Amino acid sequence: MTQPSFATHEVFNQSPPFEDVDLFALDRPLGDAVAANGGGAAEKELSEFGRHWGSAAMAERGRLANENTPKLRTFDARGNRRDVVEFHPAYHELMAHSAHAGVHNSTWDTQGRPAGGASEVVRAARFYMAAQVETGHLCPITMTRASVAALASQPDLLAKAMPVIATRSYDPGFTPWWTKRGMTLGMGMTEKQGGTDVRSNMTRATRDGDAYRIVGHKWFMSAPMCDAFLVLAQAGEGLTCFFMPRFAPDGSVNALHFQRLKDKLGNRSNASSEVEFENAYGLRVGEEGKGIRTIIQMVQLTRQDCAIASVGLMRSGLAHALHHARHRSVFQKHLADQPLMQAVLSDMALHVEASVALVMRLCRSFDRAPDDAGEAAYVRLLTPAIKYWTCKSAPGFLYEAMECLGGNGYVEEGILARHYREAPVNAIWEGSGNVMCLDVLRALSREADAASAVLQGLVGETEGLPGASETAAFIGKIFRWPDSERVARLAVEKLALLAAAAALNQISPRSAELFAATRLAATHPAMYGAVDLASADIKSLLMRALP
Ligand SMILES: Cc1cc2nc3c(=O)[nH]c(=O)nc-3n(C[C@H](O)[C@H](O)[C@H](O)COP(=O)(O)OP(=O)(O)OC[C@H]3O[C@@H](n4cnc5c(N)ncnc54)[C@H](O)[C@@H]3O)c2cc1C
């Protein structure tokens, strides 16, 4: 498109912004994956969400929220403690839009029980689309949704909090949670001496009537303006989970003292604090000494969201890359028509198509797990494997997507630089890569029969796909090795690839065949586009990805 001319030159051959699009309608692999996993009836509302989040106005909110980072106001002008964090209005607007669509609560009913139906799949589709626009604000959104699973261990507390969690209002006011129109929750586990090893937590909780007083610190505690946090602290019987609100029951500000905000690589719109608890008020959640068992219910769900967000980021990278390649000409020919660029883009499209099929299949298991032991076993074994594979593949994928836009991909005006900086955090938090692999090994050793049934299910679902039976045999063999930790990364990656091929096979057998040929029958090369797909396959993959 020709643009108005400058004194020295005319502007042309720049791709128009990828904005004011329907993020749902343009994404056939997403629509197919939602339908295949039981969410087809929500197509209309997902398209509405896709149009809204694909608008230029939402993109602008994402930019503003990240350029105007949150600020900690520890004290007021007179030296009184305030411990509040100020966010740009755009951040609050993003929060309000997500809350309005129920991204923070729609998998629960008003009592905090699983909402049933395809609520996980439908909500995941929203989370995935929102992640394409702005991921920082999704941190409190995912934590709020996930906290309900841990609060279920304390039914009296859940019954009080649920009416405020279950609303679709976002209320940013700094007032006690029980007075608000809607509330958000965060999580505090990581301390200076240990994040993975939460058993080393030093923060202590002492009984004070029906409540506890908590003394100690957290080295990372994100979204500090949440209305309450689920924190781990050592009580008489050992590590215990506590509900720590920003306000004590008498209406005074609870003693959560923020030391500073982290200066982070990405995830800039979200604040991540270092905090001290100086005799802070807390209520026990679950039994004393059962803190890990309680909070892991929450972490299981945030891990699921890390995977969904990572695939959302990759989808955005792919869509921007494809859009640019269709508008940008080099050597008198659109990039999208150059065979080498087609090889890169189609290989990337295949990766995203398999990834979205996989995360939506996982969400179907979350939907069905309460009534189906087989689906519960799928959730248990595959959530860490899928988090591992999707989150760890996102940074490399986004780097490639950025390169498809050339220099424009690398500058901050575009969204890809922000996505690239954001991507690694999903692999680090909620259990880093190695921790996910150890978790898969734990599921295999503690629930061996259930895990083996899941693997058998994948074998059936991938029957006839190139390399599938060999991959399954290899996984089975490697997991039986006495020294399996040393080879766990290889086996977990292969497990995720097999599960992805199985999920894709239910949606698009032709894509599943290509995926298996390039990822199961052969080791995928380090770079995208270094595989040989037929030109007919390339065309169909790219049309499915972005018509
Ligand atoms: C932006 C951001 C926000 C965060 N927000 C929060 C928050 O809100 N609440 C919260 O509680 N935490 C939060 N965290 C902390 C995060 O969850 C931890 O950083 C993470 O769990 C890793 O813990 P760690 O940093 O102590 O690293 P470590 O536990 O020291 O781990 C370092 C590395 O060693 C690996 N490793 C650990 N154990 C083993 C093993 N047995 N064998 C092999 N390798 C191993 C890990 O995979 C990791 O790669 C946040 C982190 C970031 C970056």
The ligand as an SDF file (V2000), in Angstrom:
LIG
                    3D

 53 58  0  0  0  0  0  0  0  0999 V2000
    8.9070  -13.0800   36.8180 C   0  0  0  0  0  0  0  0  0  0  0  0
    8.7870  -14.0890   37.9080 C   0  0  0  0  0  0  0  0  0  0  0  0
    7.6940  -14.0540   38.7390 C   0  0  0  0  0  0  0  0  0  0  0  0
    7.5480  -14.9840   39.7650 C   0  0  0  0  0  0  0  0  0  0  0  0
    6.4540  -14.9210   40.5730 N   0  0  0  0  0  0  0  0  0  0  0  0
    6.3380  -15.7940   41.6040 C   0  0  0  0  0  0  0  0  0  0  0  0
    5.2160  -15.7480   42.4870 C   0  0  0  0  0  0  0  0  0  0  0  0
    4.2870  -14.9560   42.2970 O   0  0  0  0  0  0  0  0  0  0  0  0
    5.1750  -16.6020   43.5120 N   0  0  0  0  0  0  0  0  0  0  0  0
    6.1630  -17.5160   43.7500 C   0  0  0  0  0  0  0  0  0  0  0  0
    6.0800  -18.2650   44.7070 O   0  0  0  0  0  0  0  0  0  0  0  0
    7.2370  -17.5940   42.9190 N   0  0  0  0  0  0  0  0  0  0  0  0
    7.3350  -16.7650   41.8630 C   0  0  0  0  0  0  0  0  0  0  0  0
    8.4210  -16.8400   41.0160 N   0  0  0  0  0  0  0  0  0  0  0  0
    9.4950  -17.7620   41.3420 C   0  0  0  0  0  0  0  0  0  0  0  0
    9.5860  -18.9850   40.4650 C   0  0  0  0  0  0  0  0  0  0  0  0
    8.4710  -19.8190   40.6740 O   0  0  0  0  0  0  0  0  0  0  0  0
   10.9220  -19.6760   40.7800 C   0  0  0  0  0  0  0  0  0  0  0  0
   11.9480  -18.8070   40.3320 O   0  0  0  0  0  0  0  0  0  0  0  0
   11.0510  -21.0280   40.1580 C   0  0  0  0  0  0  0  0  0  0  0  0
   10.1510  -21.9320   40.7470 O   0  0  0  0  0  0  0  0  0  0  0  0
   12.4720  -21.5910   40.2990 C   0  0  0  0  0  0  0  0  0  0  0  0
   12.9240  -21.4950   41.6210 O   0  0  0  0  0  0  0  0  0  0  0  0
   14.3150  -20.8090   41.9400 P   0  0  0  0  0  0  0  0  0  0  0  0
   14.3760  -19.4800   41.2910 O   0  0  0  0  0  0  0  0  0  0  0  0
   14.5430  -20.8420   43.4010 O   0  0  0  0  0  0  0  0  0  0  0  0
   15.4090  -21.7090   41.2380 O   0  0  0  0  0  0  0  0  0  0  0  0
   16.0140  -23.1140   41.8080 P   0  0  0  0  0  0  0  0  0  0  0  0
   14.9940  -23.8400   42.5860 O   0  0  0  0  0  0  0  0  0  0  0  0
   17.2950  -22.8150   42.4650 O   0  0  0  0  0  0  0  0  0  0  0  0
   16.2840  -23.8500   40.4290 O   0  0  0  0  0  0  0  0  0  0  0  0
   17.3080  -23.4530   39.5110 C   0  0  0  0  0  0  0  0  0  0  0  0
   17.3370  -24.4480   38.3690 C   0  0  0  0  0  0  0  0  0  0  0  0
   17.6350  -25.7480   38.8570 O   0  0  0  0  0  0  0  0  0  0  0  0
   16.7310  -26.6870   38.3390 C   0  0  0  0  0  0  0  0  0  0  0  0
   16.5290  -27.7360   39.3260 N   0  0  0  0  0  0  0  0  0  0  0  0
   15.9200  -27.6380   40.5210 C   0  0  0  0  0  0  0  0  0  0  0  0
   15.9280  -28.8300   41.1470 N   0  0  0  0  0  0  0  0  0  0  0  0
   16.5550  -29.7030   40.3370 C   0  0  0  0  0  0  0  0  0  0  0  0
   16.8970  -31.0830   40.4340 C   0  0  0  0  0  0  0  0  0  0  0  0
   16.5450  -31.8000   41.4880 N   0  0  0  0  0  0  0  0  0  0  0  0
   17.5590  -31.6540   39.4000 N   0  0  0  0  0  0  0  0  0  0  0  0
   17.8840  -30.9380   38.3220 C   0  0  0  0  0  0  0  0  0  0  0  0
   17.6140  -29.6340   38.1780 N   0  0  0  0  0  0  0  0  0  0  0  0
   16.9450  -29.0150   39.1850 C   0  0  0  0  0  0  0  0  0  0  0  0
   15.4570  -25.9130   38.0360 C   0  0  0  0  0  0  0  0  0  0  0  0
   14.7190  -26.5460   36.9950 O   0  0  0  0  0  0  0  0  0  0  0  0
   16.0170  -24.5650   37.6140 C   0  0  0  0  0  0  0  0  0  0  0  0
   16.2860  -24.5870   36.2380 O   0  0  0  0  0  0  0  0  0  0  0  0
    8.5540  -15.9480   39.9750 C   0  0  0  0  0  0  0  0  0  0  0  0
    9.6650  -15.9900   39.1200 C   0  0  0  0  0  0  0  0  0  0  0  0
    9.7790  -15.0800   38.0920 C   0  0  0  0  0  0  0  0  0  0  0  0
   10.9830  -15.1450   37.1880 C   0  0  0  0  0  0  0  0  0  0  0  0
  1  2  1  0
  2  3  1  0
  2 52  2  0
  3  4  2  0
  4  5  1  0
  4 50  1  0
  5  6  2  0
  6  7  1  0
  6 13  1  0
  7  8  2  0
  7  9  1  0
  9 10  1  0
 10 11  2  0
 10 12  1  0
 12 13  2  0
 13 14  1  0
 14 15  1  0
 14 50  1  0
 15 16  1  0
 16 17  1  0
 16 18  1  0
 18 19  1  0
 18 20  1  0
 20 21  1  0
 20 22  1  0
 22 23  1  0
 23 24  1  0
 24 25  2  0
 24 26  1  0
 24 27  1  0
 27 28  1  0
 28 29  2  0
 28 30  1  0
 28 31  1  0
 31 32  1  0
 32 33  1  0
 33 34  1  0
 33 48  1  0
 34 35  1  0
 35 36  1  0
 35 46  1  0
 36 37  1  0
 36 45  1  0
 37 38  2  0
 38 39  1  0
 39 40  1  0
 39 45  2  0
 40 41  1  0
 40 42  2  0
 42 43  1  0
 43 44  2  0
 44 45  1  0
 46 47  1  0
 46 48  1  0
 48 49  1  0
 50 51  2  0
 51 52  1  0
 52 53  1  0
M  END
$$$$
